[in-house]
Every structure is written in structure tokens, then in C-alpha cells.
Amino acid sequence: MPHRLLELLPRFGLEPGRPAPEHSLPGSPQRCIERFALADAQGRPWMLERIRPEAAPRRERLGALLRTLAREPGLDGVIPAYLPVGGAGPECGPGSGADGRTGVEPGSQPGGERFVLRLPVEDLAGEALAGCWMLSPFVSGPALPQPGYLDHAWRGAALAGCILALQRAGAALPALPLAPQSSLSAFRDDFFRKILVHAPDLAPRLAAVQQALDALEQAVEAMPAALAHGDLHPLNVIWGREGARPVHGLIDWEFAGARPRLYDAANALGCAGFEHPSGLGRGFALGLVRGLRQGGIPEPELRLLPLFALFTRLGWLSEWLRAGDAELLALELDYLDILLAEREALAGLWSAGA
């Protein structure tokens, strides 16, 4: 099968090379049907995804968004943008040229491009290649040291820079794209309704969380909207090394769109604390909030970060419930208790810009 997949590379304007199983693909494999590492004739590695047909319309919009973002200051070189069908060269990725671009005129804008290759069964004589396909650069970097990264303020500062650059890029768009589940209050209400139906024994344990989030709702709904990655956490970053190029790429963009502007930061901080609760007051977290403060995020908004991080953990708790993972569920519930107990102390620490 991987050798047959090479037949798809010319559809994206690339000369086929070979299967490249030596590359371990980062990110969440659950977001597509299957995915493969391939190399073109120049040896450049790519990630080929077969996506679900029902996801194709949103993935088309995502492809156009990422291709635009890949040209923006502060984001050029860290967005592994999908290649358009027909091929216009890679937007970024190792070996794609001195400026990270190939086959695209500087300053040109995408228009009328398609990013999902749709192949009916009869197109290539068989079912092996039928379906919907997308191709993006494979981005590599050193493995994230866990939990060692919690002491790395430079990683937090770099991520703050990406968040702020993404917000600036979003402000330049004609309109912010809608995010999946864009209403936070609707998500919260749906979450607690489902808890009552499917896990009623957890309702008493989560009562204090629900009450705390009631106080958060009005403030968050009034927060300015901004373009967000939607699932930004340390494992969705392809890291470089401390210095000139700390971030090689941001991956797993399926939840990108307009959200309250602290959404990405809250999710990243929440994940750092789940790695170990002490991480909430260590290098990574402090570097992140310091970068946000220096980037102009006002103190009253930064004070909301602990409760906002608490909110983002509802999605993770849902994951553990769906997976039936009792160990992670227990850890998550204990972590929610910690976030509740420490929220005022964290609000003071983080709003000061550490």
C-alpha cells in the first residue's frame, strides 16, 4: 500500500520518491482515517492523510487558512500548510528553500485552490486509493522532554509569541473563521447535562467546578475574540532548541477558529499543570504568561487564566470518560480540585506577568 500511495504525489505537484516509514508522525492519528510518511524525489518528507469525507468541507477551509497564515510575520516557517491539489510547492518545511517557500510568488494570495484530493473508486482502478487525501510537510524536531520542559521558560515565551502572532494574523483577515463548538457556554452546559445522564456519580464532585465556571462565563464572553489554534498544548508543538528558532511547527489545527483570545494560553497552561501541578508556577508557565503580558494582554484578563484553564480541562475530562480510562479520570478530578483551590494564588502570580 505505501508504494501505491506514491502515485498520489504528482496530484500535488511533486515527483514521487519512496515510502518514508523511518519518520514517526507527530500529533493525533485519530483526526484522520490513516496517515503515511512519504518522500518526494528530492528526499523531502511529507505526511499524507486520508480524511473522512464528511470532514472534507471544513478541511478545505482549513487548508486555505493555513496557506494564508504561513505567509504571516511571526508564523512563516512554523505553519506546515497543506499543499493545494495540482501543486504550488511547499509553503514551509525543511529543505523547501532558503526562505521556506517554493513555487509561490512573494506576497501572492491563495485563490480558488483546493486542498482535498477526492478520488472516486474508478479514478485509479480500485479501492486502495479511493477517498479524500491531504498532503502537508513533515516537520521534525527534538523530542519534548517530559516533565523537564516545565522548567523551560524559553518554551513558554516562544509559545506566547506564536499565540500573539496568530492573533495579529487573524486581525488582518477579512473575517475570523468560525471554530467548532465556538460557544463556550453551550459547551459547558452540554458537558454538565451529559454528566447528569451518563456519569451522575460525578455530579457532586464537579459541583464546585460548575459553580466556579458560572462566575467565569460573563467575563469570558466579553473577552475580545481572536484567531486561535484551538488545541494548543506542548505536544502539538514541534520544538526546536533554545535560541533563534525555538518552534519548528504547530500541528493539529482541526479546531482552529475564533475564540476568546486567552483560549490557547489557557489550554497550554492547563496541560502543563496536568503534567505536574507544580508546573503551574514553574518556568514554562511563567515564561508564557510573561510573554502575554509583554505582548499587551491586560492584567484583568490574565487574572482569568486559572479559571479559563479549569474550563479547558472539561474537554480532557470528556476524553477520559469516553475512553473509559479510570486512572486518567481520577487524576483529572484531583487536578480540577487543585485548580479550584489555587485559583486565586495563580491569578495573582500570572496576572503580574511573573
C-alpha positions in Angstrom: 0.0 0.0 0.0 2.6 2.7 0.8 4.2 2.2 -2.6 0.9 2.8 -4.3 0.4 6.0 -2.3 3.4 7.5 -4.2 1.0 7.7 -7.2 -0.8 10.5 -5.3 2.2 12.8 -5.1 2.0 14.1 -8.7 -1.6 15.2 -7.9 0.1 17.7 -5.5 2.8 18.7 -8.0 5.5 16.5 -6.6 7.7 13.9 -8.2 7.4 10.6 -6.3 10.2 9.3 -4.2 9.7 6.5 -1.7 7.8 5.5 1.4 9.5 7.0 4.4 8.5 4.8 7.4 11.6 6.0 9.4 9.7 9.2 10.2 7.4 8.9 13.2 4.4 11.1 12.5 3.5 13.5 15.4 0.1 14.6 16.5 -3.2 12.8 16.9 -3.8 10.0 14.4 -7.5 9.9 15.4 -8.1 13.0 13.4 -7.9 11.1 10.1 -8.6 7.6 8.9 -5.0 6.8 8.3 -1.7 8.6 7.5 1.6 7.9 6.0 5.1 9.3 5.7 6.3 9.7 2.1 9.4 11.2 0.5 9.4 13.0 -2.8 12.2 12.6 -5.4 14.2 15.3 -3.7 14.1 13.4 -0.5 11.8 15.9 1.3 9.4 14.1 3.7 5.6 14.6 3.6 2.6 13.5 5.6 -0.2 12.1 3.6 -3.6 11.8 5.3 -6.8 10.0 4.3 -9.6 12.0 5.8 -13.2 11.3 6.4 -15.4 12.5 3.5 -17.7 14.4 6.0 -14.7 16.4 7.2 -13.7 17.5 3.7 -15.5 20.8 3.6 -14.0 22.1 6.9 -10.6 20.7 5.9 -10.8 22.7 2.6 -11.4 25.9 4.6 -8.6 24.9 7.0 -6.2 24.4 4.1 -6.9 27.9 2.8 -6.5 29.4 6.3 -3.1 27.7 6.9 -1.8 28.7 3.5 -2.6 32.3 4.3 -1.1 32.1 7.8 2.1 30.5 6.5 2.9 33.9 4.9 2.3 36.0 8.1 5.1 37.6 10.1 5.9 35.5 13.2 4.2 32.5 11.7 6.2 32.0 8.5 8.2 28.8 8.9 6.1 27.3 11.7 2.8 26.5 9.8 3.1 23.2 7.9 0.5 24.3 5.4 -1.3 21.8 3.2 -0.3 21.7 -0.4 -3.0 22.6 -2.9 -4.2 19.9 -5.3 -2.3 20.5 -8.5 0.7 21.7 -6.6 2.3 25.0 -5.9 5.2 23.8 -3.9 5.5 23.6 -0.1 4.7 26.6 2.0 7.2 25.6 4.7 9.2 22.7 5.8 12.8 21.5 5.9 14.6 21.7 2.6 12.0 23.8 0.8 14.2 26.7 0.1 16.2 29.4 1.7 13.1 31.3 2.8 11.0 28.2 3.5 8.9 28.6 0.3 8.9 27.1 -3.1 6.8 27.8 -6.2 4.9 30.7 -4.7 5.4 34.3 -5.6 6.3 36.5 -2.6 3.2 38.3 -1.3 0.8 36.3 -3.5 -2.5 35.2 -2.1 -4.2 31.9 -2.4 -7.3 31.9 -4.5 -9.5 29.2 -5.9 -7.2 26.5 -4.6 -8.4 23.0 -3.4 -6.6 21.2 -0.7 -8.6 17.9 -0.5 -7.9 15.4 -3.3 -11.1 13.5 -3.9 -10.7 10.2 -5.7 -13.6 8.0 -6.7 -13.1 4.3 -6.8 -13.0 4.2 -10.6 -10.4 7.0 -10.8 -7.4 4.8 -10.1 -8.9 1.3 -10.8 -9.6 0.1 -7.3 -10.4 1.0 -3.7 -6.8 1.3 -2.4 -6.5 5.0 -3.3 -10.2 6.0 -3.3 -11.2 8.6 -0.8 -10.2 12.1 0.4 -6.5 12.9 0.8 -4.4 15.9 2.0 -0.7 16.4 2.0 1.5 18.5 4.3 5.2 18.9 5.0 6.6 16.5 7.7 8.2 18.7 10.3 10.7 17.3 12.7 12.4 18.4 15.9 13.9 17.0 19.1 11.5 15.2 21.4 9.9 17.2 24.1 11.4 16.3 27.5 8.6 15.4 29.9 8.3 16.7 32.5 11.6 18.5 32.1 10.0 21.1 29.8 8.1 22.5 32.7 11.3 24.3 33.8 11.9 25.8 30.3 10.8 29.4 30.4 12.1 29.8 26.8 9.4 27.3 25.6 6.7 29.3 27.3 7.9 32.6 25.8 8.1 31.0 22.4 4.6 29.7 22.6 3.3 33.1 23.8 5.0 34.6 20.7 3.1 32.1 18.5 -0.2 32.9 20.2 0.3 36.7 19.7 1.4 36.3 16.1 -1.6 34.2 15.4 -3.9 36.8 16.9 -2.3 39.5 14.8 -2.7 37.4 11.7 -6.3 36.8 12.5 -6.9 40.6 12.9 -5.7 41.0 9.3 -8.2 38.5 7.9 -11.5 39.8 6.3 -13.4 37.8 8.9 -12.4 35.3 11.6 -13.3 31.7 10.7 -15.7 30.0 13.0 -14.3 27.4 15.3 -16.0 24.1 16.1 -18.0 24.4 19.3 -17.3 28.1 19.3 -19.8 28.9 22.1 -18.1 28.2 25.4 -21.3 28.5 27.4 -23.1 26.0 25.2 -20.2 23.5 25.5 -20.2 23.9 29.3 -23.9 23.4 29.6 -23.9 20.4 27.3 -21.0 18.9 29.3 -22.8 19.1 32.7 -26.1 17.8 31.1 -24.2 14.8 29.8 -22.6 14.2 33.2 -26.0 14.0 34.8 -27.1 11.5 32.2 -24.0 9.3 31.7 -22.0 9.8 34.9 -24.3 11.0 37.6 -22.0 9.8 40.3 -19.5 12.5 39.3 -22.0 15.4 39.6 -21.4 16.1 43.3 -17.6 16.0 42.7 -18.0 18.6 39.9 -20.5 20.9 41.6 -17.8 23.3 42.7 -16.3 23.4 39.3 -19.7 24.2 37.7 -20.2 27.0 40.2 -16.8 28.5 39.6 -17.3 28.4 35.8 -20.7 30.2 36.2 -18.6 33.2 37.5 -16.3 32.9 34.5 -18.9 32.9 31.8 -19.8 36.6 31.6 -16.1 37.8 31.7 -15.0 35.3 29.1 -17.9 36.1 26.7 -16.9 39.8 26.9 -13.2 39.0 26.1 -12.2 40.0 22.6 -12.3 37.2 20.1 -9.1 36.3 18.3 -7.9 33.6 15.9 -6.9 30.6 18.0 -5.2 27.3 17.2 -7.9 25.6 19.3 -5.9 22.7 20.7 -2.6 24.3 21.6 -0.5 22.4 24.1 3.2 21.4 24.3 2.8 18.1 22.4 1.1 19.9 19.5 4.3 22.0 19.0 7.3 20.7 17.1 10.0 22.2 19.1 13.4 23.4 18.1 16.1 24.4 20.5 16.5 27.5 22.7 17.7 30.3 20.6 17.0 31.6 17.1 14.3 29.0 16.1 12.6 27.5 19.2 9.5 26.4 17.3 9.7 24.3 14.1 6.0 23.9 13.7 2.5 23.9 15.1 0.4 20.9 14.3 -3.2 19.5 14.6 -5.2 22.6 13.5 -8.6 21.0 13.2 -10.1 23.1 16.0 -8.8 26.5 14.7 -11.1 29.5 14.6 -12.4 32.4 16.5 -12.3 32.0 20.3 -11.8 34.3 23.3 -8.2 35.4 23.0 -6.9 33.6 26.0 -8.2 30.2 24.9 -4.9 28.9 23.6 -2.9 30.1 26.5 -5.4 28.6 29.0 -5.3 25.3 27.2 -1.5 25.2 27.2 -1.2 26.2 30.9 -3.8 23.6 31.8 -1.9 20.9 30.1 1.4 22.0 31.7 -0.3 21.7 35.1 -1.7 18.2 34.3 1.9 17.1 33.5 2.6 18.1 37.2 0.7 20.6 39.2 3.9 22.3 40.2 4.3 23.2 36.6 1.7 25.9 37.0 4.3 28.0 38.8 7.5 27.0 37.0 9.5 28.1 34.0 7.2 27.1 31.1 4.0 28.7 32.6 5.8 31.8 33.9 7.5 32.3 30.5 4.2 32.0 28.8 2.3 34.5 30.9 5.3 36.9 30.9 5.2 36.8 27.1 1.5 37.5 27.0 1.8 40.4 29.5 4.7 41.9 27.4 2.6 41.4 24.3 -0.2 43.7 25.6 -2.7 41.3 27.3 -4.1 43.3 30.2 -3.8 42.3 33.8 -7.6 41.8 34.4 -7.7 39.3 31.5 -4.6 37.4 32.8 -6.4 37.1 36.2 -9.0 34.9 34.4 -6.4 32.4 33.2 -6.7 29.9 36.1 -10.5 29.6 35.7 -10.2 29.5 32.0 -7.6 26.7 32.3 -10.1 25.0 34.5 -12.7 25.3 31.8 -10.4 23.8 29.1 -10.0 20.7 31.3 -13.6 19.8 30.7 -12.8 18.7 27.2 -10.0 16.5 28.5 -12.2 15.0 31.2 -14.7 14.1 28.5 -11.9 12.3 26.6 -11.1 10.2 29.6 -14.8 9.4 30.1 -15.2 8.3 26.5 -12.1 6.2 26.6 -13.1 4.6 29.9 -9.7 5.5 31.3 -10.3 5.3 35.1 -6.7 6.2 36.0 -6.6 9.4 33.9 -10.2 10.3 35.0 -9.1 10.1 38.7 -6.0 12.2 38.0 -8.1 14.8 36.2 -10.6 15.1 39.0 -7.8 15.6 41.5 -6.3 18.2 39.2 -9.6 20.1 39.0 -9.6 20.3 42.8 -6.1 21.7 42.7 -7.0 24.4 40.1 -10.0 25.4 42.2 -8.0 25.6 45.4 -5.1 27.5 43.9 -7.0 29.8 41.5 -6.6 33.0 43.5 -2.9 32.4 44.1 -2.4 31.6 40.4 -4.4 34.6 39.3 -2.1 36.9 41.3 1.1 35.1 40.0 0.0 35.0 36.4 -1.5 38.5 36.1 1.7 40.0 37.4 3.4 38.6 34.4 5.6 36.6 36.7 
